[in-house]
Amino acid sequence: MPRSDFWSGLAVAAFGLLALFWMIPNYAGSNPFAQMPPGLVPSIGAWAMVICGVIIAAKGLIQMLREGAMPLSADLHWDAVGWAAWPFAYVAVAIWFMSFIKLTWFGAFLIGGMLFLLGERRWWMILGCSVVPVVLLYILSVYLMRVGVV
């Protein structure tokens, strides 16, 4: 699948560049008394994304050139596009909905619903994968950090 490798590599590299040149400088903050600057670890991760994305995109481009394939295709399968886009729509609606209620309690339903829609039918997996992260977030935010966000 060289075409998908090419485009996904470009997308990962573009997101890494966006992080390097906009997100990290504007939102990482600064702390002159810190031993390690707040933007160091995100910058390392962003550079790793750029390098890996370029490698994957180059590999896909080389394979497309060998096969004589074009980077763009005229026959677009709309059912595949819809199937790939629904998780993004699900999360976007969930984020909008979470702006009205508490994040911690809604997280279990969000994760469980996504697992169910993706085809998971084992109740212990849905329960474990949806409730455990929410409980751990609750313990971290309320008891360990004493923030009281929940």
C-alpha positions in Angstrom: 0.0 0.0 0.0 2.5 2.6 -1.1 -0.1 5.3 -1.7 -1.4 5.1 1.9 2.2 5.0 3.2 3.1 8.1 1.3 0.1 10.1 2.5 0.2 8.9 6.1 3.9 9.7 6.2 3.3 13.2 4.9 0.5 13.7 7.5 2.6 12.6 10.4 5.5 14.8 9.2 3.2 17.7 8.8 1.7 17.3 12.2 5.3 17.1 13.7 6.2 20.3 11.9 3.0 22.0 13.1 3.9 21.0 16.7 7.5 22.2 16.3 6.7 25.6 14.8 3.3 26.5 16.3 2.1 24.4 19.2 5.2 23.9 21.3 6.5 27.6 21.0 3.0 29.0 21.8 1.8 26.5 24.4 4.8 24.8 26.1 5.5 27.8 28.3 8.7 28.7 29.9 10.3 28.2 33.3 13.6 29.9 33.9 14.2 28.0 37.1 13.6 24.5 35.6 16.4 22.1 35.1 14.8 20.9 31.9 12.8 23.4 29.7 9.1 22.5 29.3 9.3 22.3 25.5 12.2 19.8 25.4 10.3 16.5 25.6 7.6 17.6 23.2 10.2 18.9 20.8 12.0 15.6 20.8 8.7 13.8 20.1 7.9 16.2 17.3 11.3 15.7 15.7 10.8 11.9 16.0 7.4 12.3 14.2 9.0 14.4 11.4 11.8 12.0 10.8 9.7 8.9 10.9 7.0 10.5 8.7 9.6 11.5 6.1 11.0 8.0 6.1 7.6 6.4 5.6 6.6 8.9 2.9 9.9 8.4 1.1 9.5 4.6 1.2 5.9 5.0 -0.2 7.1 7.4 -2.9 9.9 5.1 -4.0 7.4 2.1 -4.2 5.0 4.2 -6.2 7.7 5.3 -8.6 8.7 1.6 -9.1 5.2 0.6 -9.8 4.3 3.6 -11.9 1.4 4.5 -9.6 0.3 8.1 -9.1 0.0 9.7 -5.6 -3.6 10.7 -6.3 -6.3 8.4 -7.5 -9.5 9.3 -9.3 -11.5 6.4 -8.0 -12.4 7.3 -4.5 -14.3 4.8 -2.4 -16.7 6.9 -0.4 -17.8 4.0 1.8 -14.1 3.6 2.9 -13.8 7.3 3.5 -17.0 7.3 5.6 -15.8 4.3 7.5 -12.4 6.0 8.2 -14.1 9.3 9.2 -16.8 8.2 11.7 -14.4 7.8 14.7 -13.3 11.4 14.2 -17.0 12.5 14.1 -17.7 10.4 17.2 -14.9 12.0 19.1 -15.8 15.5 17.9 -19.4 15.1 19.1 -18.2 13.7 22.4 -15.8 16.7 22.9 -18.7 19.0 22.2 -20.9 17.1 24.6 -18.2 17.0 27.3 -18.1 20.8 27.4 -21.5 20.6 29.2 -20.7 17.9 31.7 -17.9 16.6 33.8 -15.1 15.0 31.7 -14.2 12.2 34.1 -17.7 10.6 34.4 -18.4 10.9 30.7 -15.0 9.4 29.7 -16.1 5.8 30.6 -19.2 6.1 28.3 -17.1 7.6 25.5 -14.5 4.9 25.6 -17.0 2.1 26.1 -19.2 3.3 23.3 -16.2 3.6 20.9 -15.1 0.0 21.8 -18.6 -1.3 21.2 -18.9 0.5 17.9 -15.6 -0.8 16.8 -16.9 -4.4 17.3 -15.8 -5.3 20.8 -18.5 -7.5 22.4 -16.7 -8.9 25.5 -18.2 -7.1 28.4 -15.2 -7.5 30.7 -13.0 -5.8 28.0 -15.4 -2.9 27.5 -15.8 -2.5 31.2 -12.0 -2.8 32.0 -10.9 -0.6 29.1 -13.4 2.1 29.8 -13.7 2.3 33.6 -10.1 1.6 34.7 -8.6 4.8 33.0 -11.4 6.9 34.4 -10.9 5.6 37.9 -7.2 6.1 37.6 -7.7 9.7 36.4 -10.1 10.3 39.3 -7.5 9.0 41.8 -4.7 11.0 40.2 -6.6 14.3 40.0 -8.5 14.2 43.3 -6.4 12.2 45.8 -2.9 12.5 44.5 -2.8 16.0 43.1 -5.6 17.5 45.4 -6.9 19.5 42.5 -10.5 18.6 42.8 -11.3 18.9 39.1 -13.9 16.1 39.1 
